[in-house]
Amino acid sequence: MGLPQAPIVLIPARMASTRLPNKPLADIHGEPMIVHVWRRAVEAAIGPVTVACGEPEIARAIERVGGNAVLTRADHPTGSDRIFEALERLDPGGRHDAVVNVQGDLPTVDPKTVRAAFEALADPEVDIGTVCAAVGSVHEKTDPAVVKPVVAFAPGKTVARAHYFSRATVPSGDGPIYHHIGLYAYRREALKRFISLPQGLLEKRERLEQLRALENGMRIDVALVDTVPLGVDTPGDLERARLLLMPRR
């Protein structure tokens, strides 16, 4: 089976955000944030890119720049549920054999990072691919907001199997700690199975959706990348994104 041959990239987005209202439409140098994310996903050159959105305002913003959008239910509990509905609407015949899920609040994401998540599916035994970067500070190591994958990269390798994900500082002992980046690539059948599974006990305890897959015997491989993209959740994050994306003169 190996690397899927007909992937699609889906970007889930919704307006409901308590810390940053109307987040997908937040202005960054004259364009909504969701447009910046869409551009990065297109630049990854994996396959067709569609924004899966809960509200028509987001769809209009993408369509104005020539992109594709599909409306989904507004009340999906997770981005995984939203992209599965979008996939079934866009491709009921099952042509696309994999889905790359790019979060709609990552306007600075490197297209190479998006590709790395997809390329983690190269082993036919892998159900889900994702990415991480080495932790760069003591604060990151202990911050529960920074999710750490328990993964061991063999010498010279940049892809390895995930054994666990935690908000705690794991693993213990000497060696690197990694910062998980919430980009996922799913084989189509793996996504279908994943969203049908009940919440796992460890998933509820850690508040980490990916643990549902591990608790049910699914395999997640993690690709190592250079940097963690800025996730925009607050007005302060938005200002940082504007600085990082300042047009070059």
Phi and psi in degrees as a GROMACS rama.xvg file:
@    title "Ramachandran Plot"
@    xaxis  label "Phi"
@    yaxis  label "Psi"
@TYPE xy
59.2156  -151.439  GLY-2
-67.1415  127.404  LEU-3
-56.3001  146.735  PRO-4
-99.191  -13.8779  GLN-5
-136.84  62.1426  ALA-6
-77.2689  159.506  PRO-7
-130.403  146.377  ILE-8
-106.048  125.667  VAL-9
-121.214  137.898  LEU-10
-118.31  102.808  ILE-11
-74.0705  138.695  PRO-12
-150.928  140.153  ALA-13
-145.776  156.718  ARG-14
-79.2038  -27.514  MET-15
-67.9389  111.601  ALA-16
-150.734  121.256  SER-17
-73.3001  -36.3756  THR-18
-85.9793  -22.5578  ARG-19
-144.898  86.2229  LEU-20
-55.3059  143.339  PRO-21
55.1789  38.5798  ASN-22
-52.1604  -45.2204  LYS-23
-60.4383  -25.6496  PRO-24
-97.0763  5.38634  LEU-25
-57.3172  132.727  ALA-26
-76.6471  129.107  ASP-27
-129.102  99.8903  ILE-28
54.158  47.2884  HIS-29
88.5236  -1.35062  GLY-30
-131.213  145.39  GLU-31
-61.2421  148.938  PRO-32
-54.3923  -39.9658  MET-33
-62.3385  -28.9021  ILE-34
-69.0663  -39.6876  VAL-35
-60.8236  -43.9452  HIS-36
-62.9012  -44.5242  VAL-37
-58.4153  -42.8142  TRP-38
-61.9649  -43.3765  ARG-39
-62.6639  -40.0955  ARG-40
-66.3428  -39.2027  ALA-41
-63.2045  -41.8477  VAL-42
-64.6442  -22.049  GLU-43
-67.1293  -20.3382  ALA-44
54.7373  46.9755  ALA-45
-93.8471  -43.5817  ILE-46
178.812  -171.75  GLY-47
-59.8937  146.971  PRO-48
-118.894  129.769  VAL-49
-135.51  138.738  THR-50
-89.7257  124.689  VAL-51
-97.7737  104.504  ALA-52
-120.44  151.333  CYS-53
-87.6906  -13.5925  GLY-54
-135.906  147.121  GLU-55
-65.995  -24.1144  PRO-56
-61.343  -37.2623  GLU-57
-69.1424  -42.852  ILE-58
-59.2076  -43.4577  ALA-59
-63.1697  -39.133  ARG-60
-61.9259  -39.6782  ALA-61
-73.8042  -41.6146  ILE-62
-66.3264  -29.3039  GLU-63
-63.6334  -26.9017  ARG-64
-101.619  12.4273  VAL-65
89.0361  11.7141  GLY-66
-91.3186  173.807  GLY-67
-106.091  142.021  ASN-68
-141.65  152.378  ALA-69
-133.789  134.149  VAL-70
-81.8077  136.401  LEU-71
-124.387  175.016  THR-72
-56.7136  143.128  ARG-73
-79.1376  -17.4949  ALA-74
-103.458  21.9091  ASP-75
-63.0973  137.027  HIS-76
-73.0352  -26.5504  PRO-77
-139.482  162.204  THR-78
-64.4455  -31.0338  GLY-79
-62.7193  -42.3858  SER-80
-64.2944  -39.1215  ASP-81
-65.5005  -43.5912  ARG-82
-71.7582  -28.2755  ILE-83
-67.4257  -42.8336  PHE-84
-60.5902  -44.0182  GLU-85
-61.4789  -42.6664  ALA-86
-61.534  -44.3519  LEU-87
-65.5859  -33.2078  GLU-88
-71.9687  -43.8504  ARG-89
-76.2873  -32.7013  LEU-90
-140.38  63.2988  ASP-91
-64.4059  -21.177  PRO-92
-81.3991  -8.73661  GLY-93
79.7793  27.2405  GLY-94
-66.9087  -41.9076  ARG-95
-76.8994  124.039  HIS-96
-98.3219  0.00930169  ASP-97
-155.349  154.723  ALA-98
-130.058  127.069  VAL-99
-101.503  123.196  VAL-100
-101.667  110.023  ASN-101
-106.594  120.808  VAL-102
-61.9975  141.206  GLN-103
-77.8334  2.42234  GLY-104
-116.618  31.0185  ASP-105
-119.022  66.6547  LEU-106
-68.0275  -17.0443  PRO-107
-100.8  7.81377  THR-108
-61.7075  136.712  VAL-109
-76.7873  129.725  ASP-110
-54.1358  -30.1307  PRO-111
-65.7695  -29.542  LYS-112
-69.28  -39.7299  THR-113
-62.2423  -44.1497  VAL-114
-62.71  -38.48  ARG-115
-61.4961  -38.8251  ALA-116
-60.9646  -43.2137  ALA-117
-66.3484  -43.309  PHE-118
-69.5345  -14.3649  GLU-119
-67.5388  -9.2062  ALA-120
-87.4078  7.98633  LEU-121
-59.5949  -36.3598  ALA-122
-76.2534  125.571  ASP-123
-63.0845  -15.301  PRO-124
-81.6858  -9.78808  GLU-125
-83.4287  130.294  VAL-126
-89.5115  -40.3312  ASP-127
-135.959  135.163  ILE-128
-110.226  146.918  GLY-129
-151.117  -173.572  THR-130
-138.55  159.26  VAL-131
-150.077  166.482  CYS-132
-135.566  155.741  ALA-133
-64.6474  138.595  ALA-134
-67.5524  135.434  VAL-135
-106.67  -2.9824  GLY-136
-148.383  159.08  SER-137
-62.4376  -38.2553  VAL-138
-59.0603  -44.3821  HIS-139
-60.6516  -38.6078  GLU-140
-60.897  -34.3327  LYS-141
-104.373  -6.76887  THR-142
-76.5265  118.635  ASP-143
-66.9708  -15.9986  PRO-144
-73.6111  -18.0644  ALA-145
-93.1284  113.361  VAL-146
-83.3838  133.16  VAL-147
-111.04  120.714  LYS-148
-81.256  137.629  PRO-149
-89.0099  105.804  VAL-150
-150.254  142.008  VAL-151
-122.536  112.133  ALA-152
-86.7699  123.245  PHE-153
-65.0216  154.229  ALA-154
-52.2365  127.976  PRO-155
80.7814  -1.39749  GLY-156
-104.982  148.306  LYS-157
-120.407  9.93908  THR-158
-133.314  135.002  VAL-159
-152.192  164.603  ALA-160
-79.3885  137.851  ARG-161
-83.4953  129.289  ALA-162
-96.4425  -27.3572  HIS-163
-169.15  163.498  TYR-164
-132.316  140.761  PHE-165
-150.435  156.662  SER-166
-86.095  -11.251  ARG-167
-80.2972  169.128  ALA-168
-84.5628  95.2059  THR-169
-133.504  153.585  VAL-170
-77.2284  166.784  PRO-171
-81.5601  175.424  SER-172
85.721  179.571  GLY-173
-72.3324  144.937  ASP-174
131.366  170.785  GLY-175
-71.6395  152.647  PRO-176
-113.574  143.329  ILE-177
-116.492  150.851  TYR-178
-104.918  114.579  HIS-179
-73.2975  137.572  HIS-180
-110.416  126.602  ILE-181
-79.3531  54.4052  GLY-182
-109.47  134.944  LEU-183
-131.643  143.591  TYR-184
-119.673  126.469  ALA-185
-115.732  135.087  TYR-186
-63.6721  146.158  ARG-187
-56.5561  -46.4102  ARG-188
-65.202  -31.3324  GLU-189
-67.7106  -40.6253  ALA-190
-63.4116  -43.7012  LEU-191
-59.5964  -42.969  LYS-192
-67.8104  -44.1219  ARG-193
-58.7232  -46.6753  PHE-194
-74.2009  -12.4705  ILE-195
-87.791  -12.1556  SER-196
-79.7223  146.254  LEU-197
-73.1451  158.533  PRO-198
-56.5207  140.017  GLN-199
-88.2489  161.589  GLY-200
-65.1823  -44.1487  LEU-201
-70.9346  -34.4189  LEU-202
-57.1708  -45.3722  GLU-203
-66.8825  -39.0385  LYS-204
-68.4443  -44.8875  ARG-205
-89.0884  -13.4988  GLU-206
58.5191  49.5789  ARG-207
-133.303  112.036  LEU-208
-62.0021  -34.0218  GLU-209
-65.5204  -20.3776  GLN-210
-66.966  -22.7121  LEU-211
-59.3352  -40.6155  ARG-212
-64.9733  -47.5577  ALA-213
-64.7252  -38.7618  LEU-214
-64.4238  -20.7074  GLU-215
-107.815  20.9981  ASN-216
79.0654  11.09  GLY-217
-81.1039  150.579  MET-218
-100.809  129.077  ARG-219
-116.566  125.799  ILE-220
-107.198  146.75  ASP-221
-119.839  130.315  VAL-222
-98.6888  137.879  ALA-223
-89.2934  126.213  LEU-224
-122.444  174.789  VAL-225
-79.9792  -38.5561  ASP-226
-138.797  157.657  THR-227
-95.8229  123.036  VAL-228
-69.3427  153.472  PRO-229
-75.0664  122.302  LEU-230
-90.0643  128.896  GLY-231
-96.542  108.806  VAL-232
-122.884  -17.7825  ASP-233
-135.337  165.435  THR-234
-56.9746  -35.6728  PRO-235
-63.7445  -41.8143  GLY-236
-61.1637  -39.6209  ASP-237
-62.5418  -40.6246  LEU-238
-64.381  -39.8041  GLU-239
-63.155  -41.2714  ARG-240
-62.415  -40.2993  ALA-241
-62.166  -39.0939  ARG-242
-66.7762  -44.2015  LEU-243
-66.3222  -29.5296  LEU-244
-103.027  18.3725  LEU-245
-56.8548  126.726  MET-246
-59.158  137.472  PRO-247
-75.1776  137.481  ARG-248
